[in-house]
Amino acid sequence: MNIILHQPEIPANTGNIGRTCVATGTSLHLIEPLGFRLNEKEIKRAGMDYWDKLDVTRYVNFEEFKERHPDAKIWMATTKAKHVYTDVAFGPDDFIMFGKESAGIPEEILVDYEETCIRIPMLSDIRSLNLSNSVAIVLYEALRQQNFASMQMTGELHRLQWK
């Protein structure tokens, strides 16, 4: 799977998303401009010691992303979508794009992706969820649909053993 962040603004969100990507074997794609530098301590704090294990690619703009991935299936996460994220079928190589915290994905981009726009249901008086939470919600649904391929399916205690 692939996560795209279009012009993320808050380093802690991007750090949390990076950590989620490492934990799930997901690639992270960052479309500039970023609202921070990638070496900021907030990124490293949120991503902990996993940031160096992250498969991350930066792009100057969305046009460069499309040029480098011309056949990419892109799901656009937006509160404006007609489809709920649980009602679509994600493929293992799909991209899921999220917009910046203050404004989401620009409508100039969304208008070309009407059928692949998806939303997370929420009450009408709530503007949006936190970006890193939204990524986790949608990404884990996409991974569930792939039967969590190549992910650890059982857990073990650290000091003791299950009875």
Sequence and secondary structure as in RCSB ss.txt:
>XXXX:A:sequence
MNIILHQPEIPANTGNIGRTCVATGTSLHLIEPLGFRLNEKEIKRAGMDYWDKLDVTRYVNFEEFKERHPDAKIW
MATTKAKHVYTDVAFGPDDFIMFGKESAGIPEEILVDYEETCIRIPMLSDIRSLNLSNSVAIVLYEALRQQNFAS
MQMTGELHRLQWK
>XXXX:A:secstr
 EEEEES   HHHHHHHHHHHHHHT EEEEES  SS TT HHHHHHHGGGGGG  EEEESSHHHHHHH TT  EE
EE TT SEEGGGS   TT EEEE BTTTBS HHHHGGGGGGEEE    TT     HHHHHHHHHHHHHHHTTTTT
S      SSS   
